[in-house]
Amino acid sequence: MLKISFNKQLQTIVQSFFSNRVLNNLNKEDNLFTSWPFLLLFVQFGFTIGMFFYLVSGFYHISFPGTGFQFYLSISILIVVLYIMKIVILRILGYLFNIQKPVNEYVTILYLSYFNLSLIFIPLVIAFALSPLKYGPYYIAISFILLGVIFAFQFIRAGVNILSHHRFSKVYLFLYFCALEICPILILIKAIGL
């Protein structure tokens, strides 16, 4: 539905994942983040990653009080809420320290990472859901490799883009990375009991 309804915006988002020129043009546009494609892609991100965590919990036979669709819905909403909180915290920190421009650039890169990750994860989640359970460890390993590659690529890209224009202490960057990049993933893993 997104491809049919918002083909041009979706192509721009995918191209900006690889092209710095398209990314710079996207940073200049403020209306993208208030548009329907943005909201739908963010919801798609939450529900795609939520489905992956739901399948992983089913693979490891982890039971929760709410099972089935209720658990899937709750984990997906938790993912969306955690990442919204992360973006809000970043925006507040950017405002408090008067560094809105680099924070906005970084948030744009985060959005693009999330959206492209969800697009890449759709075939993985479908294959995981439809394959026999014996292939579960392979899908989990592939997902962690994809996560690592995408986030390393985007983190290096953000670091190069932002550090080339602004000077930050490496200690602050390390603390940020630990607190706002790794912590939400650990919270999600702990929430589903892995």
C-alpha positions as CSV (number, residue, x, y, z in Angstrom):
1,M,0.0,0.0,0.0
2,L,2.8,2.4,0.8
3,K,4.6,1.7,-2.5
4,I,1.4,2.4,-4.5
5,S,0.2,5.4,-2.5
6,F,3.6,7.1,-1.8
7,N,5.9,5.8,-4.4
8,K,8.0,9.0,-4.8
9,Q,8.5,9.6,-1.1
10,L,9.4,5.9,-0.5
11,Q,12.0,6.1,-3.3
12,T,13.5,9.2,-1.8
13,I,13.7,7.5,1.6
14,V,15.4,4.4,0.2
15,Q,17.8,6.5,-1.9
16,S,18.7,8.8,1.0
17,F,19.9,5.7,2.9
18,F,22.7,5.3,0.4
19,S,23.2,8.8,-1.1
20,N,24.5,11.8,1.0
21,R,23.2,14.2,-1.7
22,V,19.7,12.9,-1.3
23,L,20.1,12.9,2.5
24,N,21.1,16.6,2.4
25,N,18.1,17.5,0.3
26,L,15.9,15.5,2.8
27,N,17.4,17.4,5.7
28,K,16.3,20.7,4.2
29,E,12.7,19.5,3.9
30,D,10.8,19.9,7.2
31,N,7.5,18.7,5.8
32,L,8.6,15.0,5.4
33,F,8.3,14.3,9.1
34,T,4.8,15.5,9.3
35,S,3.6,13.7,6.3
36,W,1.5,10.5,6.0
37,P,4.3,8.4,4.5
38,F,6.5,9.2,7.5
39,L,3.8,8.2,10.0
40,L,2.9,5.1,8.2
41,L,6.5,4.0,7.8
42,F,7.1,4.6,11.5
43,V,4.0,2.4,12.4
44,Q,5.3,-0.2,9.9
45,F,8.7,-0.1,11.6
46,G,7.1,-0.7,15.0
47,F,4.8,-3.5,13.9
48,T,7.5,-5.2,11.7
49,I,10.0,-5.3,14.5
50,G,7.2,-6.2,16.9
51,M,6.3,-9.2,14.7
52,F,10.0,-10.3,14.7
53,F,10.1,-10.1,18.6
54,Y,6.8,-12.0,18.7
55,L,8.2,-14.8,16.5
56,V,11.4,-14.9,18.5
57,S,9.5,-15.2,21.8
58,G,7.4,-18.0,20.2
59,F,10.6,-19.8,19.0
60,Y,12.0,-19.7,22.5
61,H,8.6,-20.7,24.0
62,I,8.4,-17.6,26.2
63,S,4.9,-17.2,27.5
64,F,3.3,-14.0,28.7
65,P,-0.1,-13.2,30.3
66,G,-1.4,-11.8,27.0
67,T,-0.7,-14.3,24.2
68,G,-1.3,-14.2,20.5
69,F,-2.4,-10.9,19.0
70,Q,-2.6,-9.1,22.3
71,F,1.1,-9.8,23.0
72,Y,2.0,-8.8,19.4
73,L,0.1,-5.6,19.7
74,S,1.6,-4.7,23.1
75,I,5.2,-5.4,22.0
76,S,4.7,-3.4,18.8
77,I,3.3,-0.5,20.7
78,L,6.2,-0.7,23.2
79,I,8.7,-0.5,20.4
80,V,6.9,2.6,18.9
81,V,6.7,4.3,22.3
82,L,10.4,3.6,23.1
83,Y,11.6,5.0,19.8
84,I,9.3,8.0,20.1
85,M,10.7,8.7,23.5
86,K,14.2,8.4,22.1
87,I,13.5,10.9,19.4
88,V,11.9,13.3,21.9
89,I,14.8,13.0,24.3
90,L,17.2,13.7,21.4
91,R,15.2,16.8,20.4
92,I,15.1,18.1,24.0
93,L,18.9,17.5,24.4
94,G,19.4,19.4,21.1
95,Y,17.3,22.3,22.4
96,L,19.0,22.4,25.8
97,F,22.5,22.4,24.4
98,N,21.6,24.6,21.5
99,I,22.7,22.1,18.9
100,Q,19.4,21.6,17.0
101,K,21.0,21.4,13.5
102,P,23.3,18.4,14.2
103,V,20.5,16.7,16.2
104,N,18.0,17.2,13.4
105,E,20.5,15.7,10.9
106,Y,21.1,12.8,13.3
107,V,17.4,12.2,13.8
108,T,16.8,12.2,10.1
109,I,19.5,9.5,9.7
110,L,17.8,7.5,12.5
111,Y,14.4,7.8,10.8
112,L,15.9,6.6,7.6
113,S,17.6,3.7,9.4
114,Y,14.4,2.6,11.0
115,F,12.4,2.8,7.8
116,N,14.9,1.0,5.7
117,L,15.4,-1.6,8.4
118,S,11.6,-2.3,8.5
119,L,11.6,-2.6,4.7
120,I,14.5,-5.1,4.9
121,F,12.9,-7.0,7.8
122,I,9.6,-7.6,6.0
123,P,10.9,-10.6,3.9
124,L,12.9,-11.9,6.9
125,V,9.8,-11.8,9.1
126,I,7.6,-13.5,6.5
127,A,10.2,-16.2,6.0
128,F,10.6,-16.7,9.7
129,A,6.8,-17.0,10.2
130,L,6.3,-19.5,7.3
131,S,9.4,-21.6,7.8
132,P,9.8,-24.7,10.1
133,L,11.0,-23.9,13.6
134,K,14.3,-25.6,13.0
135,Y,15.4,-22.6,10.8
136,G,14.7,-20.1,13.6
137,P,18.3,-19.7,14.8
138,Y,19.3,-18.8,11.2
139,Y,16.7,-16.1,11.0
140,I,17.7,-14.7,14.4
141,A,21.4,-14.7,13.4
142,I,20.6,-13.0,10.0
143,S,18.5,-10.4,11.8
144,F,21.3,-9.5,14.3
145,I,23.8,-9.3,11.4
146,L,21.4,-7.0,9.5
147,L,20.9,-4.9,12.6
148,G,24.6,-4.6,13.2
149,V,25.5,-3.7,9.6
150,I,22.7,-1.2,9.2
151,F,23.2,0.6,12.5
152,A,27.0,0.5,12.2
153,F,26.8,2.0,8.6
154,Q,24.3,4.7,9.7
155,F,26.2,5.5,13.0
156,I,29.5,5.9,11.1
157,R,27.7,8.0,8.5
158,A,26.1,10.2,11.1
159,G,29.4,10.5,13.0
160,V,31.2,11.6,9.8
161,N,28.4,14.1,8.8
162,I,28.0,15.6,12.2
163,L,31.6,15.6,13.3
164,S,32.8,17.2,10.1
165,H,30.7,20.2,10.8
166,H,30.8,20.3,14.7
167,R,33.2,19.4,17.4
168,F,32.0,17.1,20.2
169,S,33.9,15.3,23.0
170,K,34.4,11.6,22.2
171,V,33.3,10.8,25.8
172,Y,29.9,12.5,25.2
173,L,29.5,10.6,22.0
174,F,30.3,7.3,23.7
175,L,27.9,8.1,26.6
176,Y,25.2,9.0,24.1
177,F,25.7,5.8,22.1
178,C,25.5,3.6,25.2
179,A,22.5,5.4,26.7
180,L,20.2,6.1,23.7
181,E,21.3,3.5,21.1
182,I,22.1,0.3,23.0
183,C,19.8,0.8,26.0
184,P,16.4,0.7,24.0
185,I,17.5,-2.6,22.4
186,L,18.4,-4.1,25.7
187,I,15.1,-3.0,27.2
188,L,13.2,-4.7,24.4
189,I,15.2,-7.9,24.8
190,K,14.6,-7.8,28.6
191,A,10.9,-7.1,28.1
192,I,10.4,-10.2,26.0
193,G,12.5,-12.3,28.4
194,L,15.4,-13.3,26.1
